């Protein structure tokens, strides 16, 4: 063995087994508060734009197209490619929300009001499906859960708010709304109350399904006087590190592990009318 190789081996042994070797793993003494990791700061009611830590942008909720024809798909793709401002960052979020209570309530309410056998059927179906957001409906059944599928699109430009950013983002948002309206779809601008509700679902999941509304979406009320990110999660909520990965820390309840999955490959072409195959 040469002197250089021997020196390298000795150095590696020192790093992994000597005094410089890292000690046993231990969690951080103070987990990172969740609200400190979120970018949103304020909402400009005049322009309908969010002022973030390093950018300005908007959020829209789109219908989760289960099927779409080629013409509509081409128009939407053209709007995203041509109408988006230069250096605009786009993000599309498909959120399979376990808070499906709105749809279940809309189905059960008219049956409950009808009384009799229909009311009993509605209440029985509601009781059966209520736990399905986080766990399978039957112990021996397939591992599928119930979800309210929601799609969100965000667009932002780096830097603070100003006339140029407001003009560019406003024109892009109107173009998206026009394209969707021509296809018979209704887009919704996400106001602060709805954004806070969505943030509560994402960063403070209720696995037991008994807190914060159960199957209903969390109710939140925006306070214009306070930064938005501080309203998204309580001070005790944190993102902590474990040997197995990240976890959402709940000071008064059960911690929720974060599982990250990624696709090995994507198909080169996916027809819009097959969009329903992606659900579930």
Residue pairs with C-beta under 8 A, 6 or more apart in sequence:
1 9
14 20
14 21
15 21
25 243
27 240
27 241
27 242
28 240
28 241
31 238
31 239
31 240
31 241
31 249
32 238
32 239
32 240
33 233
33 235
33 237
33 238
34 203
34 204
34 232
34 233
34 237
34 238
34 239
34 248
35 229
35 230
35 231
35 232
35 233
35 235
35 237
36 229
37 239
38 199
38 203
38 228
38 229
38 232
38 233
39 52
39 53
39 54
39 55
39 229
40 50
40 52
40 195
40 227
40 228
40 229
40 232
41 50
41 51
41 52
41 53
41 227
41 228
41 229
42 50
42 51
42 227
42 228
43 49
43 50
43 51
43 191
43 192
43 222
43 224
43 228
44 50
44 51
44 161
47 161
47 166
47 170
48 58
48 170
48 173
48 189
49 56
49 57
49 58
49 161
49 165
49 166
49 169
49 170
50 56
50 57
50 58
50 59
50 156
50 195
50 228
51 160
51 161
52 156
54 158
54 159
55 89
55 156
55 157
55 158
55 159
56 156
56 157
56 159
56 160
56 161
56 162
56 165
56 166
56 169
57 89
57 154
57 155
57 156
57 157
57 169
58 154
58 155
58 156
58 169
58 173
58 189
58 190
59 152
59 153
59 154
59 189
59 190
59 195
60 152
60 153
60 154
60 173
60 176
60 177
60 187
60 188
60 189
60 190
61 150
61 151
61 152
61 187
61 188
61 190
61 194
62 151
62 152
62 153
62 180
62 185
62 187
63 151
63 180
63 185
63 186
63 187
64 94
64 149
64 150
64 151
64 279
65 185
65 272
65 275
66 275
66 276
66 279
67 272
67 273
67 275
67 276
68 183
68 272
68 273
68 275
69 272
69 273
70 271
70 272
72 183
72 272
73 272
75 179
75 182
75 183
76 179
76 180
76 183
79 175
79 176
79 179
80 90
80 176
83 171
83 172
83 175
83 176
84 90
84 155
84 172
85 155
85 157
85 168
85 169
85 171
85 172
87 157
87 158
88 155
88 156
88 157
88 168
88 169
88 172
89 155
89 156
89 157
89 158
90 153
90 154
90 155
91 153
91 154
91 155
92 151
92 152
92 153
93 151
93 152
93 153
93 154
94 149
94 150
94 151
95 149
95 150
95 151
95 152
95 198
95 201
95 202
96 147
96 148
96 149
97 147
97 148
97 149
97 150
97 201
97 217
98 133
98 134
98 145
98 146
98 147
98 148
98 205
98 209
98 215
99 133
99 148
99 201
99 213
99 215
99 216
99 217
99 218
100 132
100 133
100 146
100 147
100 148
100 215
101 213
101 214
101 215
101 216
101 217
102 148
102 216
102 217
103 148
104 126
104 129
104 130
104 215
105 126
105 216
107 122
107 125
108 122
108 123
108 125
108 126
109 122
110 122
111 118
111 119
111 121
111 122
112 118
112 119
112 122
112 123
113 119
128 137
129 137
129 146
130 209
130 214
130 215
131 137
131 209
132 145
132 146
133 145
133 146
133 147
133 209
133 215
134 145
134 207
134 208
134 209
135 145
136 142
136 143
136 144
136 145
137 146
144 280
147 280
149 279
152 190
152 198
153 176
155 169
155 172
155 173
156 169
157 165
157 168
157 169
159 165
173 189
176 187
177 187
180 186
180 187
181 187
188 194
190 198
191 222
192 222
192 228
193 220
193 221
193 222
195 222
195 228
196 220
196 221
196 222
196 228
196 231
196 232
197 217
197 218
197 219
197 220
199 232
199 233
200 212
200 218
200 220
200 232
200 233
201 217
201 218
203 232
203 233
203 237
203 248
204 212
204 218
204 233
204 234
204 237
204 248
204 250
205 248
205 256
206 212
206 213
206 214
207 254
207 256
208 253
208 254
209 215
211 253
212 218
213 219
220 231
222 228
222 231
223 231
236 249
236 250
236 251
236 252
237 248
237 249
237 250
237 251
238 248
238 249
239 246
239 247
239 248
239 249
240 246
240 247
240 249
240 255
241 247
242 257
244 257
245 257
245 258
245 259
245 260
246 257
246 258
247 255
247 256
247 257
247 258
248 255
248 256
248 258
249 255
250 256
